[in-house]
Amino acid sequence: MAPAALSWATRLAILRGTARGLAYLHEMSSQRHAHGGIASSKILLDDDHRPYISGYGVARLLVPKKKAAVGEAAQKADVYAFGLVVLEAVTGRTAGAEVEAWVRAAFLEERPLSEVVDPALLQEVEAKQEVLAVFHVALACTARDPDLRPRIRAVADSLDRVGVNAGGGGGESDSVSHPV
């Protein structure tokens, strides 16, 4: 039997917790680090679906010191990788550059939301505006120019604001029609 799909609220909570964890690594730990390999497979969940980031530091062991990305560049790479995780959570497709390009094209072509979002989420009509907001966060994270990517703290703050001001009018738009 296939496992039940996670609800939108659960997915959003996992993304929020993961972003906060990365923000801690990047900006609040005594030595500011980058994860170096964030992916959905590195996000472990407990029984209450709280996320725990695993695999931290493994990339450092596998890459020679001279080639290891450091500082801001490594953090921007983490932001990009997290953006792919967000796209995976929202589309239900395996993360990768092709999914990012596919979502960007969908936004530019103003395709119906039903063509882009994980079908399991389409049952949750009230989540449409939240899903669109999270798409925008993911697309900012995956900007081709690393200098245009937000810091992970800004990403975490944006995810924390999703749904806060939702006045119950979550279903106005059925297309991904915002600029990319």
Backbone as CSV, one residue per row, in Angstrom:
resi,resn,N_x,N_y,N_z,CA_x,CA_y,CA_z,C_x,C_y,C_z
1,MET,0.849,-1.173,0.000,0.000,0.000,0.000,0.898,1.240,0.000
2,ALA,0.587,2.192,-0.853,1.372,3.428,-0.943,1.084,4.307,0.271
3,PRO,2.105,5.009,0.753,1.874,5.907,1.893,0.973,7.065,1.487
4,ALA,0.204,7.556,2.443,-0.688,8.687,2.173,0.145,9.936,1.910
5,ALA,-0.341,10.760,0.992,0.348,12.013,0.687,0.255,12.949,1.885
6,LEU,1.288,13.724,2.072,1.282,14.705,3.159,0.370,15.864,2.793
7,SER,-0.332,16.388,3.773,-1.213,17.533,3.545,-0.373,18.775,3.252
8,TRP,-1.040,19.811,2.728,-0.347,21.069,2.472,0.214,21.652,3.768
9,ALA,-0.577,21.646,4.835,-0.119,22.211,6.112,1.131,21.487,6.611
10,THR,1.176,20.176,6.452,2.335,19.402,6.889,3.546,19.722,6.025
11,ARG,3.353,19.783,4.711,4.471,20.109,3.814,5.032,21.491,4.139
12,LEU,4.137,22.449,4.346,4.581,23.809,4.645,5.342,23.846,5.970
13,ALA,4.867,23.119,6.965,5.558,23.072,8.260,6.949,22.452,8.112
14,ILE,7.072,21.427,7.293,8.374,20.792,7.053,9.316,21.775,6.363
15,LEU,8.810,22.485,5.369,9.637,23.470,4.662,10.071,24.592,5.600
16,ARG,9.148,25.059,6.427,9.484,26.122,7.385,10.573,25.665,8.351
17,GLY,10.408,24.482,8.906,11.390,23.969,9.858,12.751,23.739,9.222
18,THR,12.753,23.259,7.995,14.011,23.034,7.288,14.710,24.359,7.002
19,ALA,13.945,25.353,6.569,14.533,26.677,6.305,15.127,27.261,7.582
20,ARG,14.427,27.096,8.702,14.954,27.600,9.977,16.247,26.875,10.363
21,GLY,16.283,25.566,10.118,17.497,24.799,10.411,18.679,25.260,9.572
22,LEU,18.442,25.489,8.294,19.509,26.001,7.432,19.924,27.408,7.852
23,ALA,18.947,28.221,8.254,19.270,29.576,8.720,20.172,29.504,9.947
24,TYR,19.918,28.554,10.820,20.780,28.389,11.990,22.206,28.066,11.548
25,LEU,22.346,27.101,10.632,23.681,26.743,10.144,24.384,27.933,9.505
26,HIS,23.648,28.661,8.673,24.236,29.765,7.913,24.549,30.987,8.760
27,GLU,23.677,31.314,9.706,23.771,32.633,10.317,23.861,32.667,11.838
28,MET,23.519,31.574,12.515,23.455,31.653,13.969,24.418,30.721,14.693
29,SER,24.962,29.733,14.003,25.901,28.839,14.673,27.212,29.584,14.923
30,SER,28.013,29.078,15.839,29.254,29.771,16.196,30.185,29.910,14.996
31,GLN,30.218,28.909,14.155,30.950,28.993,12.892,29.915,28.884,11.786
32,ARG,29.748,29.921,11.027,28.712,29.929,9.992,29.086,28.936,8.896
33,HIS,28.207,27.959,8.715,28.466,26.867,7.785,27.409,26.824,6.697
34,ALA,27.723,26.054,5.679,26.733,25.669,4.680,26.556,24.162,4.818
35,HIS,25.401,23.658,4.449,25.154,22.227,4.525,25.972,21.505,3.473
36,GLY,25.899,21.991,2.251,26.694,21.417,1.171,26.047,20.271,0.427
37,GLY,24.831,19.931,0.745,24.191,18.829,0.029,22.732,18.666,0.397
38,ILE,22.050,19.778,0.659,20.648,19.678,1.086,19.799,19.093,-0.043
39,ALA,18.959,18.157,0.315,18.039,17.497,-0.613,16.923,16.897,0.233
40,SER,15.829,16.543,-0.409,14.713,15.976,0.357,15.131,14.708,1.093
41,SER,16.070,13.965,0.523,16.535,12.740,1.180,17.338,13.022,2.449
42,LYS,17.750,14.268,2.651,18.515,14.652,3.844,17.627,15.267,4.917
43,ILE,16.319,15.316,4.659,15.381,15.878,5.631,14.629,14.713,6.265
44,LEU,14.980,14.423,7.494,14.358,13.322,8.225,13.195,13.870,9.036
45,LEU,12.160,13.062,9.189,10.966,13.488,9.923,10.742,12.586,11.126
46,ASP,10.325,13.194,12.237,9.945,12.385,13.386,8.466,12.009,13.254
47,ASP,7.912,11.387,14.274,6.520,10.936,14.212,5.523,12.075,14.050
48,ASP,5.924,13.279,14.446,5.058,14.454,14.314,5.405,15.285,13.083
49,HIS,6.200,14.709,12.184,6.627,15.356,10.938,7.496,16.591,11.163
50,ARG,8.192,16.656,12.288,9.162,17.735,12.500,10.422,17.372,11.719
51,PRO,10.972,18.336,10.959,12.146,18.024,10.139,13.460,18.108,10.910
52,TYR,14.363,17.224,10.547,15.726,17.220,11.065,16.645,17.086,9.860
53,ILE,17.598,17.992,9.743,18.499,17.993,8.594,19.649,17.038,8.879
54,SER,19.854,16.080,7.986,20.942,15.119,8.145,21.991,15.345,7.058
55,GLY,23.077,14.635,7.177,24.113,14.680,6.158,24.982,15.914,6.199
56,TYR,24.812,16.726,7.243,25.629,17.933,7.347,27.092,17.542,7.501
57,GLY,27.939,18.137,6.708,29.368,17.889,6.817,29.869,16.745,5.965
58,VAL,28.977,15.892,5.458,29.413,14.771,4.633,30.068,15.282,3.358
59,ALA,29.499,16.315,2.762,30.069,16.871,1.531,31.491,17.363,1.777
60,ARG,31.767,17.879,2.963,33.117,18.358,3.281,34.128,17.222,3.259
61,LEU,33.699,16.029,3.651,34.606,14.888,3.672,34.889,14.376,2.268
62,LEU,33.947,14.568,1.363,34.059,14.017,0.019,34.756,14.949,-0.961
63,VAL,34.825,16.232,-0.656,35.394,17.213,-1.574,36.722,17.713,-1.009
64,PRO,37.783,17.705,-1.831,39.061,18.234,-1.341,38.912,19.676,-0.865
65,LYS,39.675,20.048,0.171,39.551,21.391,0.752,39.712,22.493,-0.278
66,LYS,40.608,22.332,-1.223,40.845,23.377,-2.214,39.630,23.591,-3.110
67,LYS,38.807,22.566,-3.290,37.655,22.678,-4.183,36.354,22.935,-3.441
68,ALA,36.379,22.850,-2.150,35.145,23.030,-1.373,34.688,24.485,-1.439
69,ALA,33.396,24.659,-1.681,32.830,26.012,-1.683,32.796,26.522,-0.251
70,VAL,33.110,27.783,-0.083,33.120,28.345,1.264,32.295,29.616,1.305
71,GLY,31.902,29.972,2.516,31.242,31.251,2.751,29.961,31.452,1.983
72,GLU,29.820,32.676,1.479,28.592,33.109,0.812,28.233,32.220,-0.380
73,ALA,29.227,31.811,-1.173,28.949,30.987,-2.353,28.318,29.653,-1.944
74,ALA,28.838,29.042,-0.896,28.291,27.768,-0.429,26.886,27.950,0.124
75,GLN,26.661,29.060,0.816,25.326,29.325,1.351,24.329,29.565,0.224
76,LYS,24.743,30.266,-0.818,23.853,30.501,-1.963,23.555,29.186,-2.682
77,ALA,24.522,28.265,-2.699,24.282,26.938,-3.274,23.259,26.178,-2.429
78,ASP,23.344,26.310,-1.111,22.341,25.704,-0.229,20.953,26.279,-0.501
79,VAL,20.879,27.590,-0.711,19.588,28.234,-0.988,19.006,27.672,-2.281
80,TYR,19.835,27.518,-3.306,19.369,26.940,-4.571,18.836,25.526,-4.339
81,ALA,19.622,24.712,-3.642,19.215,23.327,-3.385,17.925,23.278,-2.568
82,PHE,17.787,24.176,-1.595,16.549,24.224,-0.819,15.381,24.607,-1.726
83,GLY,15.593,25.524,-2.659,14.545,25.882,-3.617,14.063,24.673,-4.404
84,LEU,14.989,23.785,-4.765,14.599,22.557,-5.464,13.767,21.652,-4.555
85,VAL,14.129,21.592,-3.278,13.343,20.812,-2.309,11.928,21.378,-2.217
86,VAL,11.814,22.696,-2.188,10.497,23.343,-2.126,9.686,22.982,-3.366
87,LEU,10.309,23.050,-4.537,9.593,22.694,-5.770,9.143,21.239,-5.741
88,GLU,9.969,20.366,-5.206,9.592,18.960,-5.085,8.372,18.806,-4.175
89,ALA,8.356,19.531,-3.072,7.236,19.445,-2.128,5.934,19.951,-2.738
90,VAL,6.013,20.953,-3.596,4.807,21.563,-4.156,4.338,20.857,-5.424
91,THR,5.284,20.383,-6.240,4.890,19.739,-7.501,4.696,18.239,-7.367
92,GLY,5.334,17.640,-6.371,5.281,16.193,-6.236,6.236,15.486,-7.178
93,ARG,7.060,16.238,-7.892,8.036,15.672,-8.824,9.411,15.635,-8.170
94,THR,10.235,14.712,-8.620,11.591,14.620,-8.108,12.344,15.894,-8.434
95,ALA,13.041,16.414,-7.440,13.746,17.693,-7.599,14.892,17.574,-8.587
96,GLY,15.153,18.679,-9.249,16.271,18.777,-10.178,16.112,20.024,-11.018
97,ALA,17.157,20.342,-11.754,17.142,21.552,-12.577,16.017,21.516,-13.606
98,GLU,15.671,20.328,-14.092,14.598,20.239,-15.087,13.244,20.609,-14.484
99,VAL,13.020,20.304,-13.230,11.768,20.694,-12.568,11.727,22.206,-12.402
100,GLU,12.850,22.784,-12.032,12.928,24.240,-11.881,12.620,24.923,-13.213
101,ALA,13.203,24.441,-14.300,12.951,25.031,-15.624,11.495,24.833,-16.032
102,TRP,10.935,23.678,-15.719,9.544,23.373,-16.057,8.588,24.309,-15.305
103,VAL,8.852,24.556,-14.031,7.998,25.452,-13.243,8.122,26.886,-13.753
104,ARG,9.341,27.334,-14.061,9.514,28.684,-14.617,8.717,28.840,-15.908
105,ALA,8.790,27.837,-16.772,8.042,27.890,-18.032,6.542,27.944,-17.761
106,ALA,6.077,27.186,-16.784,4.648,27.190,-16.442,4.200,28.575,-16.000
107,PHE,5.040,29.257,-15.222,4.698,30.611,-14.780,4.668,31.568,-15.966
108,LEU,5.658,31.480,-16.825,5.719,32.380,-17.981,4.540,32.162,-18.929
109,GLU,4.131,30.908,-19.066,3.023,30.562,-19.966,1.662,30.659,-19.286
110,GLU,1.646,31.000,-17.998,0.414,31.113,-17.214,-0.452,29.855,-17.313
111,ARG,0.196,28.716,-17.146,-0.525,27.437,-17.172,-1.430,27.322,-15.953
112,PRO,-2.475,26.507,-16.073,-3.352,26.283,-14.914,-2.563,25.671,-13.749
113,LEU,-2.912,26.083,-12.568,-2.264,25.573,-11.369,-2.341,24.046,-11.315
114,SER,-3.427,23.502,-11.818,-3.625,22.047,-11.788,-2.573,21.293,-12.599
115,GLU,-1.896,21.968,-13.529,-0.851,21.319,-14.319,0.497,21.320,-13.606
116,VAL,0.622,22.115,-12.567,1.921,22.302,-11.932,1.977,21.712,-10.521
117,VAL,0.897,21.815,-9.797,0.867,21.403,-8.392,0.638,19.901,-8.272
118,ASP,1.210,19.317,-7.236,0.971,17.917,-6.909,-0.536,17.687,-6.839
119,PRO,-1.056,16.730,-7.602,-2.503,16.482,-7.599,-3.084,16.246,-6.206
120,ALA,-2.293,15.720,-5.291,-2.783,15.487,-3.926,-3.136,16.797,-3.234
121,LEU,-2.514,17.901,-3.651,-2.787,19.203,-3.029,-3.994,19.900,-3.637
122,LEU,-4.407,19.478,-4.811,-5.521,20.153,-5.482,-6.831,19.992,-4.728
123,GLN,-6.908,19.016,-3.863,-8.114,18.810,-3.059,-8.245,19.881,-1.980
124,GLU,-7.136,20.530,-1.665,-7.118,21.536,-0.602,-7.258,22.926,-1.223
125,VAL,-8.467,23.271,-1.608,-8.744,24.514,-2.324,-8.227,25.735,-1.575
126,GLU,-8.341,25.732,-0.260,-7.939,26.898,0.526,-6.435,27.154,0.455
127,ALA,-5.674,26.215,-0.057,-4.223,26.358,-0.073,-3.689,27.019,-1.344
128,LYS,-4.532,27.340,-2.307,-4.032,27.818,-3.605,-3.139,29.046,-3.495
129,GLN,-3.563,30.069,-2.785,-2.745,31.282,-2.673,-1.451,30.997,-1.909
130,GLU,-1.520,30.131,-0.921,-0.317,29.762,-0.186,0.656,29.020,-1.095
131,VAL,0.132,28.112,-1.906,0.969,27.366,-2.846,1.657,28.328,-3.807
132,LEU,0.913,29.295,-4.339,1.512,30.287,-5.241,2.615,31.072,-4.536
133,ALA,2.376,31.469,-3.299,3.391,32.213,-2.548,4.650,31.371,-2.362
134,VAL,4.472,30.094,-2.082,5.620,29.212,-1.881,6.348,28.977,-3.205
135,PHE,5.611,28.893,-4.312,6.265,28.807,-5.624,7.199,30.000,-5.823
136,HIS,6.734,31.186,-5.482,7.555,32.386,-5.655,8.817,32.328,-4.797
137,VAL,8.701,31.814,-3.589,9.873,31.643,-2.732,10.853,30.683,-3.405
138,ALA,10.348,29.565,-3.913,11.207,28.570,-4.562,11.909,29.156,-5.780
139,LEU,11.181,29.929,-6.571,11.781,30.509,-7.771,12.830,31.560,-7.418
140,ALA,12.635,32.286,-6.339,13.673,33.226,-5.887,14.921,32.453,-5.453
141,CYS,14.714,31.344,-4.767,15.841,30.524,-4.306,16.637,29.947,-5.471
142,THR,15.962,29.653,-6.573,16.615,29.003,-7.706,16.987,29.984,-8.813
143,ALA,17.078,31.256,-8.481,17.512,32.249,-9.479,18.841,31.807,-10.074
144,ARG,18.975,31.971,-11.374,20.203,31.535,-12.040,21.432,32.291,-11.530
145,ASP,21.269,33.561,-11.244,22.367,34.372,-10.716,22.381,34.234,-9.194
146,PRO,23.422,33.618,-8.637,23.466,33.431,-7.180,23.321,34.727,-6.390
147,ASP,23.768,35.844,-6.958,23.656,37.123,-6.253,22.207,37.560,-6.078
148,LEU,21.308,37.023,-6.902,19.891,37.378,-6.812,19.124,36.485,-5.840
149,ARG,19.746,35.412,-5.393,19.082,34.508,-4.446,19.039,35.154,-3.067
150,PRO,17.931,34.972,-2.363,17.833,35.537,-1.008,18.703,34.761,-0.027
151,ARG,18.979,35.370,1.097,19.636,34.646,2.186,18.591,33.689,2.768
152,ILE,19.049,32.605,3.347,18.115,31.602,3.860,17.252,32.166,4.986
153,ARG,17.748,33.130,5.745,16.931,33.748,6.802,15.718,34.432,6.177
154,ALA,15.906,35.130,5.049,14.785,35.783,4.362,13.811,34.743,3.824
155,VAL,14.333,33.613,3.372,13.477,32.521,2.892,12.630,31.993,4.045
156,ALA,13.263,31.744,5.184,12.536,31.247,6.360,11.460,32.238,6.784
157,ASP,11.800,33.523,6.787,10.819,34.550,7.160,9.654,34.584,6.174
158,SER,9.947,34.459,4.886,8.884,34.451,3.868,7.957,33.257,4.057
159,LEU,8.536,32.087,4.315,7.706,30.897,4.533,6.867,31.044,5.797
160,ASP,7.426,31.679,6.817,6.664,31.893,8.052,5.470,32.816,7.831
161,ARG,5.569,33.718,6.858,4.469,34.654,6.580,3.390,34.055,5.677
162,VAL,3.677,32.956,5.007,2.694,32.345,4.111,1.467,31.942,4.913
163,GLY,0.314,32.420,4.480,-0.941,32.067,5.125,-1.312,32.914,6.317
164,VAL,-0.394,33.735,6.794,-0.672,34.540,7.984,-1.787,35.532,7.724
165,ASN,-1.785,36.168,6.560,-2.792,37.176,6.238,-3.865,36.647,5.300
166,ALA,-3.981,35.332,5.205,-4.996,34.758,4.318,-6.365,35.025,4.908
167,GLY,-7.177,35.719,4.144,-8.503,36.072,4.625,-9.565,35.107,4.174
168,GLY,-9.177,33.864,3.925,-10.148,32.875,3.500,-10.427,32.915,2.019
169,GLY,-9.821,33.846,1.292,-10.050,33.937,-0.141,-8.956,33.262,-0.909
170,GLY,-8.646,32.034,-0.575,-7.516,31.348,-1.166,-7.719,30.830,-2.552
171,GLY,-8.893,30.907,-3.141,-9.092,30.262,-4.417,-9.316,31.183,-5.582
172,GLU,-8.888,32.434,-5.530,-9.189,33.361,-6.615,-8.502,33.003,-7.918
173,SER,-7.273,32.537,-7.874,-6.510,32.320,-9.087,-6.286,30.839,-9.309
174,ASP,-6.558,30.404,-10.523,-6.319,29.012,-10.858,-5.173,28.866,-11.845
175,SER,-4.353,29.900,-12.006,-3.195,29.796,-12.884,-1.980,30.379,-12.190
176,VAL,-0.831,29.969,-12.696,0.423,30.457,-12.150,0.853,31.648,-12.996
177,SER,0.224,32.788,-12.752,0.336,33.919,-13.665,1.163,35.081,-13.154
178,HIS,1.987,34.841,-12.178,2.800,35.931,-11.665,4.152,35.925,-12.359
179,PRO,4.799,37.074,-12.475,6.086,37.130,-13.174,7.145,36.293,-12.485
180,VAL,8.056,35.779,-13.299,9.143,34.945,-12.791,10.440,35.700,-12.904
